[in-house]
Amino acid sequence: MMSKRGLLIVISGPSGVGKGTVRAEFMKNEDLNIAYSISMTSRQKRPGEQEGVDYFYVTREEFEKAIEEGKLLEWTEFVGNYYGTPLEYVNKLRDEGKNVVLEIEVEGAMNVKNKCPDAIMIFITPPSMEELERRIRGRRTEAEEIVQQRLAKAEREMTYVGQYKYVICNEDVALAAELITVIIRRNMEK
Ligand code: 5GP
């Protein structure tokens, strides 16, 4: 029997909003049949991150080659580094019936929305911009200049909220994850 093609779920929200934490929480629901799309990036690995788990880490040259060869569903430059979604991997997982989650910033997400009108677009907001700054600073792994760039980018990212069908506030991780779980289940029933 052919299984139904998996959903494409796009989750955006300013850096530091807690997308990864929320994702880890809703992925505990195995019936959602989620596969996370691991992006390619030219940024440096942060302490605790793993190759092939958090990202595929490549050089700028390798990334540019992937762009030229059409291997990316979307890509962008974010605070000086490239980030992109490997196309073949996403297609393979969806063909296997997996519901694929992309955790990407807004510009890449708008490109996905154009290319794949059936993508389920979810935006996660912080309880406030002050709280977001606190969270970005709490990470303590980045220089002040990078923190400032991420904060400026966060302000710009917030202006895209209207482009998303679903908007979820991450004040409480368990609640945000539960709301996203409901959204995915409803779309799986369609
Ligand atoms: P970070 O450096 O904090 O891991 O990621 C920076 C931003 O890039 C985050 O908003 C993250 O969601 C986004 N991002 C990660 N992978 C991709 C990708 O493949 N494409 C796009 N457009 N953004 C990505």
Residues whose N, C-alpha, C, O or C-beta is under 5 A from the ligand:
A	BS01	5GP	G13 S15 S39 M40 E74 W75 T76 F78 Y83 G84 T85 E103 I104 E105 G108 A109
